[in-house]
Amino acid sequence: MAISVSTLRNMLLGLLMFCGLFAGIPDTQAADGKIWVNTKSGVHHCPGNRYYGAKKPGRYMSETDAKNGGNRPAYGAKCN
């Protein structure tokens, strides 16, 4: 049984995240003051959260725009 490179990469990143050794890949396109909204679930994530910029499909927006769009914060946390 062969394992693809992407599967191996995902397994390694998952293990590192589980061990607390890797918090995520910083997204250089994220603007200051923006949050990441998972547009499928309607949940938004703050900068520094391990899901920030990671949950797809999604996009960056202000927290006010996210709330006005009916999205809710992950775990009830405020970003500010």
Summary of the structure (lengths in Angstrom):
residues: 80
radius of gyration: 14.4
end to end distance: 47.6
largest distance: 48.7
contacts: 181
relative contact order: 0.18
helix: 29%
strand: 19%
